[in-house]
Amino acid sequence: MQRMRLILAIVALLVIAACGGSDSDAPAADSAAPVAASDGLRVEMHDIYFGDSADNLGNPPVWAVTAGESVSIELANVGNLEHNWAIVKKGEEVPVPYTGGAEQEALLYYVGDVVPAGVTETHTFTAPAEIGEYLVICTVAGHYPAMQGKLQVQ
């Protein structure tokens, strides 16, 4: 019986230690901090996501640009499927699934060329003039909504 109490006490201490917090008042690091475009943007395109996290729905990558500036973007397709990078016009909603066609393409501010698997290409576009946050998607059939990010125009 005494041994059981000792085990329970140790388990309770371990649980309390595991739940303990930090004394710091600093906010937690934001894993989706914007990547600035001072030297251009670099976007890694995996099979169904942009960037470092396969969770683009819950934790989309964020890129930052200056309104109206010319932006060089390096699109590195490290996946096995073709991809592109497209900016949705501010305030527009993209239907799921995105299937293309003139009506859906009219929702897009910028559409990059499709990049084949294993290829890296550099493109240039002019950032939107209106400050705000824009949705970025891959318009290859079946890749959105899993493959998305955010563009912050400052």
C-alpha positions as CSV (number, residue, x, y, z in Angstrom):
1,M,0.0,0.0,0.0
2,Q,2.8,2.4,0.9
3,R,4.5,1.6,-2.4
4,M,1.3,2.5,-4.3
5,R,1.2,5.9,-2.5
6,L,4.8,6.6,-3.4
7,I,4.1,5.8,-7.1
8,L,1.0,8.0,-7.1
9,A,3.0,10.8,-5.5
10,I,5.7,10.6,-8.1
11,V,3.2,10.5,-10.9
12,A,1.4,13.6,-9.5
13,L,4.7,15.5,-9.2
14,L,5.6,14.6,-12.8
15,V,2.2,15.8,-14.0
16,I,2.5,19.1,-12.1
17,A,6.1,19.6,-13.5
18,A,4.9,18.9,-17.1
19,C,2.0,21.4,-16.8
20,G,4.2,24.1,-15.3
21,G,4.5,27.3,-17.3
22,S,7.2,29.8,-17.9
23,D,7.7,32.9,-15.7
24,S,8.2,35.0,-18.8
25,D,5.5,37.4,-19.9
26,A,6.8,37.3,-23.5
27,P,4.2,36.1,-26.1
28,A,4.7,32.7,-27.7
29,A,6.6,32.7,-30.9
30,D,4.4,32.9,-34.0
31,S,5.3,30.1,-36.4
32,A,3.6,31.9,-39.2
33,A,5.7,35.1,-38.9
34,P,5.8,36.9,-42.3
35,V,8.8,36.4,-44.6
36,A,9.8,39.8,-45.9
37,A,10.5,40.4,-49.6
38,S,13.6,42.6,-49.3
39,D,15.6,40.2,-51.5
40,G,12.5,38.6,-53.1
41,L,10.4,35.8,-51.9
42,R,11.3,32.1,-51.8
43,V,8.5,29.6,-51.8
44,E,8.9,25.9,-51.3
45,M,6.1,23.9,-52.9
46,H,5.7,20.4,-51.6
47,D,3.1,17.8,-52.8
48,I,0.2,19.4,-51.1
49,Y,1.5,22.4,-49.1
50,F,3.6,25.5,-49.2
51,G,6.5,26.2,-46.9
52,D,7.7,24.2,-43.8
53,S,4.4,22.9,-42.4
54,A,2.1,20.4,-44.0
55,D,-0.7,22.1,-42.1
56,N,-1.4,25.0,-44.4
57,L,-5.1,25.1,-43.3
58,G,-4.3,25.7,-39.7
59,N,-0.8,27.3,-40.0
60,P,-0.4,28.8,-43.4
61,P,2.9,30.4,-44.4
62,V,2.9,34.2,-44.5
63,W,4.9,36.3,-46.9
64,A,5.2,40.1,-46.7
65,V,5.6,42.6,-49.5
66,T,5.4,46.4,-50.0
67,A,2.3,47.7,-51.8
68,G,3.0,48.3,-55.5
69,E,6.5,47.0,-55.4
70,S,8.0,44.7,-58.1
71,V,8.6,41.4,-56.3
72,S,10.9,38.6,-57.5
73,I,9.6,35.2,-56.4
74,E,11.6,32.0,-56.5
75,L,9.3,29.0,-56.7
76,A,11.1,25.8,-55.7
77,N,9.0,22.8,-56.4
78,V,10.4,20.1,-54.2
79,G,7.4,17.8,-54.5
80,N,6.4,15.2,-57.1
81,L,3.5,17.1,-58.5
82,E,3.3,20.3,-60.6
83,H,2.4,23.5,-58.7
84,N,1.9,27.3,-59.0
85,W,1.5,30.3,-56.7
86,A,-1.5,32.6,-57.2
87,I,-2.8,35.6,-55.3
88,V,-6.5,35.9,-54.8
89,K,-8.0,39.4,-55.2
90,K,-8.7,41.0,-51.8
91,G,-12.2,40.2,-50.6
92,E,-12.8,37.4,-53.1
93,E,-13.8,33.9,-51.9
94,V,-12.4,30.9,-53.7
95,P,-14.8,28.0,-54.3
96,V,-13.8,24.6,-53.1
97,P,-12.7,22.8,-55.1
98,Y,-10.9,25.3,-57.3
99,T,-11.4,24.0,-60.9
100,G,-10.2,26.9,-62.9
101,G,-12.0,28.3,-65.9
102,A,-12.6,32.0,-66.8
103,E,-15.1,32.6,-63.9
104,Q,-12.8,31.3,-61.2
105,E,-9.6,32.8,-62.8
106,A,-11.3,36.2,-62.6
107,L,-11.0,35.9,-58.8
108,L,-7.2,36.0,-59.0
109,Y,-4.9,39.0,-58.9
110,Y,-1.8,37.2,-60.0
111,V,-1.2,33.6,-61.3
112,G,2.3,32.3,-61.6
113,D,3.2,29.7,-64.3
114,V,2.9,26.1,-63.4
115,V,6.3,24.7,-62.1
116,P,7.1,21.1,-62.9
117,A,8.1,18.7,-60.1
118,G,11.8,19.1,-59.1
119,V,12.2,22.5,-60.9
120,T,12.9,25.9,-59.4
121,E,11.8,29.0,-61.4
122,T,12.0,32.7,-60.7
123,H,9.1,35.0,-61.6
124,T,8.3,38.7,-61.1
125,F,5.0,40.3,-60.2
126,T,3.8,43.7,-59.0
127,A,2.4,43.5,-55.4
128,P,-1.2,44.7,-55.0
129,A,-1.5,48.5,-54.4
130,E,-4.1,48.0,-51.7
131,I,-2.7,47.3,-48.2
132,G,-4.1,44.2,-46.5
133,E,-3.9,40.4,-46.3
134,Y,-4.4,38.3,-49.4
135,L,-5.0,34.6,-49.8
136,V,-2.4,32.7,-51.9
137,I,-3.3,29.3,-53.4
138,C,-2.0,26.7,-55.8
139,T,-4.5,26.6,-58.6
140,V,-3.6,23.1,-59.8
141,A,-6.8,21.0,-59.6
142,G,-7.3,19.4,-56.2
143,H,-4.5,21.3,-54.4
144,Y,-6.6,24.0,-52.8
145,P,-7.7,24.4,-50.0
146,A,-4.8,22.2,-48.6
147,M,-2.2,24.3,-50.4
148,Q,-2.6,27.9,-49.3
149,G,-0.8,30.8,-47.6
150,K,-1.2,34.5,-46.9
151,L,0.4,37.5,-48.5
152,Q,0.6,40.6,-46.3
153,V,0.8,43.8,-48.3
154,Q,2.2,46.6,-46.2
